[in-house]
Amino acid sequence: MEGSAVLGFLFCLVTGIQAAGTAQQGTGLVGDGSLTLSLLQVEAAQTTPPFYLGFATAAPQIEGANATDGRGPSIWDTYEAIPGNIDNGDTSAVADDFYHLYLNDIAAMRLLGVKRFRMSIAWPRIFPSGDGQVNQQGLDFYARVLEALLVAGIEPHVTLYHWDLPQALQDRFGGWNSDQIVPIFAQYAATVFQALGDYTTHWTTVNEPWTFCFLGYGQGSGAPGINDKVQAWNCVHNVLQAHAAAVKQFRALVPGGKISINLNCDWAQPLTGAPSDADAAQRKMEFMLGAFADPIFKGDFPASVKQRISFLPQITPQLAADLNGSVDYFALNHYTSTFVANQQGAMGLQGACDYTETQVDVNGKLIGDQAESDWLKVTPWGFRLMLNWVNNRYQPNEIVVTENGMSMKGESAMPMPQALQDTQRVNFCRDYVAAATDAVNLDKVPMTGYFAWSLLDNFEWGNGYSKRFGLVHVDFKTQQRYYKASAKFLVNLFNCTVLDPTYTYPSD
Ligand code: GBH
């Protein structure tokens, strides 16, 4: 990174410390109360988790600056512009303005004691039209961010693709529906590895292909807004090929690095004690997680999927060989659980699956407490079962949970001081971390890391800014940030060094 950027960063740190100093002298510091709360809860939790802590983000949800320094349009830019697609007509155009405020946010993480940061690279910043001419300004931006993280003593974990496909590739050949994406993704990956591979050893290729294949291509409730199950399963197959091709580049360009693919899965709890419901729940896991993890770890799609999806593309022996060994650790995103019941003939998001899902049991009782997001119920017990399922089926060397978190019920409507006392989120973090701790200590699951989603309140896709997942509150009108109790709770729980626990973000 250039000298001026380093100086800028140091200046920023100094400004931050000064701001904290002022705050300590008693100028209406936000967050004193939350620290007290979190310390009490740390005592209750009593044990330091046997895995590391990080905070996670994604480029399209935080950066804003969508037309700055040569970034090209993405399929989400297009999708957001269609009325009705995003709650309140929100867009990602500004988001958290991380593109301009990253030094403040990195300084704040350092002062809070966060040692790992998960972020993604925006493909349309690197290749504005998907391939062809590289945009050096895009690479320079990420070099500055990564350099600043290292200066701050924070290890970056970098994802190549978090759903922001260059629109040009959707227009040219239908994006992830076509295998033309495979060499183009590999070229993008190679460009990033070459330019930025020295900054960190922790990488993933693609975030949550289940979500963008089945919601984006299969249902149309995300970009690119297509409603076609054939395209969705083509997407699965093309993601697997693109992942394998990118990892081939990685082995050559980032020797000693570790790479994976972020797969998301809800825990499927059988609705009743009937064996057919147990089978159905297992099938749901195979459809959602097995559709990606089985080809990688076992060389083929699950039999339950092959039997039901008539138009399923094939995993050739060559692809199976390329996928074999293509992940160095299992990267799991996990939030919630659902009840699953057997039902012959049932169609789901993924097509013919012979099961149905509900959020209530046979007596109408919710599976867990409601979060702000409709789909998210608090089910820490499901997290432990989920980790065991992954461990038993795939026996990975290592599991890193690359996302876990919640939107707190009622938070968006709360006045800010109240929103900072996010007790439901503190309890969520406490209970999910405790469940994972049991999975490691009692069940011997090799989980090594836990990333809380998310550092900041951000652009929550179809929900716009109406759902807040941040550990840090963002006032979107002023771009001011304020720690929530949950941020302090987590860093204390993990015994991170809190350089200045009373630190609040500096004002611009
Ligand atoms: C993650 O997805 C994403 O990686 C992240 O970008 C996101 O901000 C975070 O979760 C919080 O949502 O509305 O009924 O159609 C988590 C998996 C899959 C959960 C899609 C929400 C939509 C359910 N997501 N699902 S519904």
Residues whose N, C-alpha, C, O or C-beta is under 5 A from the ligand:
A	BS01	GBH	E208 T211 N264 W375
